[in-house]
Amino acid sequence: MGIKLNKWDVVEHIKSEEDMNLYLEACFEEDPGDGSLIRAALGDIARAQGMAQLARDTGLSREGLYKALSPEGNPEFSTVVKVIHALGLKLRAVHA
């Protein structure tokens, strides 16, 4: 008799603004320097909030957002800023 496992998806656990903020902050802290975790976090948050609505809010296509925020994506900084703004987040720098 085998064990049945379910695929874990962070999107199911992003239920509030605080969840979104804490998740993104953690990804900023742990990112290896190539933006991969930040891009993944923005993609996860976008899926949790609704990619179609985010596309309308940013003026970008839904398909373009999926592509830009995918593991293979390489979004322009302007796209990242549009996504962050549309999600109601602020990007700010603090001294490390």
C-alpha positions in Angstrom: 0.0 0.0 0.0 1.6 3.3 -1.1 1.4 6.7 0.4 -0.6 9.3 -1.5 1.1 12.7 -1.6 -0.4 15.9 -2.8 1.6 18.6 -4.6 2.3 21.5 -2.4 1.6 24.9 -3.9 2.4 28.1 -2.1 -0.4 29.9 -3.9 -2.9 28.0 -1.7 -1.2 29.7 1.4 -1.1 33.3 0.2 -4.4 34.5 1.6 -3.7 38.0 3.0 -1.6 41.0 2.3 0.6 40.0 5.2 1.2 36.6 3.7 2.1 38.2 0.4 4.5 40.7 2.1 6.2 38.1 4.3 6.7 35.7 1.4 8.1 38.3 -0.9 10.5 39.6 1.8 11.7 36.1 2.5 12.4 35.6 -1.2 14.3 38.9 -1.4 16.4 37.7 1.6 17.1 34.2 0.1 17.5 35.1 -3.5 20.9 33.9 -4.8 21.5 37.2 -6.6 20.0 36.3 -10.0 16.4 37.4 -9.2 15.1 33.8 -9.6 13.3 33.6 -6.2 11.9 37.2 -6.5 10.6 36.4 -10.0 9.1 33.1 -8.7 7.5 34.9 -5.7 6.0 37.6 -7.9 4.6 34.8 -10.2 3.1 32.9 -7.2 1.6 36.1 -5.7 0.2 37.0 -9.1 -1.4 33.6 -9.5 -2.9 33.9 -5.9 -4.3 37.3 -6.7 -5.5 36.4 -10.2 -3.4 36.7 -13.3 -6.2 38.1 -15.5 -6.9 41.0 -13.1 -3.1 41.7 -12.8 -2.9 41.8 -16.6 -5.6 44.4 -16.7 -4.0 46.4 -13.8 -0.6 46.4 -15.5 -1.7 46.8 -19.1 0.3 43.7 -20.0 -1.0 40.5 -21.5 -1.8 37.6 -19.3 0.4 35.3 -21.4 3.2 37.9 -21.3 3.0 37.9 -17.5 3.0 34.1 -17.2 6.1 34.1 -19.5 7.9 36.9 -17.7 7.3 35.5 -14.3 8.1 31.9 -15.2 11.3 30.1 -14.1 12.6 30.7 -17.6 11.4 34.3 -17.7 13.6 37.4 -17.8 11.3 40.3 -17.2 12.4 43.9 -17.8 12.7 45.9 -14.6 9.7 48.0 -15.8 7.6 44.9 -15.9 8.7 44.0 -12.3 7.8 47.5 -11.1 4.4 47.4 -12.9 3.6 44.1 -11.2 4.7 45.2 -7.8 2.7 48.4 -8.1 -0.4 46.5 -9.4 -0.2 44.1 -6.4 -0.3 47.1 -4.1 3.3 46.6 -2.9 6.2 49.1 -2.6 9.7 48.4 -3.5 12.2 50.1 -1.2 15.8 49.8 -0.4 17.2 49.5 3.1 20.8 49.5 4.1 22.1 45.9 4.5 
